Amino acid sequence: MIANQSQIAQTLQTQPLQMVQQTIALRTNGKNLHNITRQVEAVLTQSGIKMGLCNVFLRHTSASLIIQENADPDVLADLETFFSKLIPEDASQYRHISEGVDDMPSHIRSTLTKTSETIPIANGKLALGTWQGIFVWEHRNMGHTREVLIHITGC
């Protein structure tokens, strides 16, 4: 059950607003989607916050953060196929190629997606839909260590 306005007001009168921040490191293995939902849920559980907002921020420009289907891996494969066709790795199309043919397409991909997501917290849980998961989408061909900053505010 999601809280209504009177429940929120009552909770704020009895419990102070808290903030928690934690960075998680994720080692990617090249172009792929990496489900980080459990890591974010673990930070939320440790915080003890029952109602509020969870902001997840990826500190990079050649990867992105998305909320997407977490049940059928074909959805993730189709996303990767679509983006590969939409944004080709063709050095003749870009000026910025000093970091490799995949770098500029990676920046374009992250511009078309996101580097942050905000998820409501209800009853101590992320209020994600049944089939939703939080993913770091690595757009580079080589693996990288990616930092994800999780900021939780609530009571």
MOVENWO-V763495 format. One record per residue. N is the residue number from 1. OMEGA is omega as a letter, one per 30 degrees, with the letter a starting at -180 (* if undefined). Layout:
BEGIN
N;OMEGA, N;OMEGA
END
This chain:
BEGIN
1;l, 2;a, 3;l, 4;a, 5;a, 6;l, 7;l, 8;a, 9;l, 10;l, 11;a, 12;l, 13;a, 14;a, 15;l, 16;l, 17;a, 18;l, 19;l, 20;l, 21;l, 22;l, 23;l, 24;l, 25;a, 26;l, 27;l, 28;l, 29;a, 30;a, 31;a, 32;l, 33;a, 34;a, 35;l, 36;a, 37;a, 38;l, 39;l, 40;l, 41;l, 42;l, 43;l, 44;a, 45;l, 46;a, 47;a, 48;a, 49;a, 50;a, 51;l, 52;a, 53;l, 54;l, 55;l, 56;a, 57;l, 58;a, 59;a, 60;a, 61;l, 62;l, 63;l, 64;a, 65;a, 66;l, 67;a, 68;l, 69;a, 70;a, 71;a, 72;a, 73;l, 74;l, 75;a, 76;l, 77;l, 78;l, 79;l, 80;l, 81;l, 82;a, 83;l, 84;l, 85;a, 86;a, 87;a, 88;l, 89;a, 90;a, 91;a, 92;a, 93;a, 94;l, 95;a, 96;l, 97;a, 98;l, 99;l, 100;a, 101;a, 102;a, 103;a, 104;l, 105;l, 106;l, 107;l, 108;l, 109;a, 110;l, 111;a, 112;l, 113;a, 114;l, 115;l, 116;l, 117;l, 118;a, 119;l, 120;l, 121;l, 122;l, 123;l, 124;a, 125;l, 126;a, 127;l, 128;l, 129;a, 130;a, 131;a, 132;l, 133;l, 134;a, 135;l, 136;a, 137;l, 138;a, 139;a, 140;a, 141;l, 142;l, 143;l, 144;l, 145;a, 146;l, 147;l, 148;l, 149;l, 150;l, 151;a, 152;l, 153;l, 154;l, 155;*
END
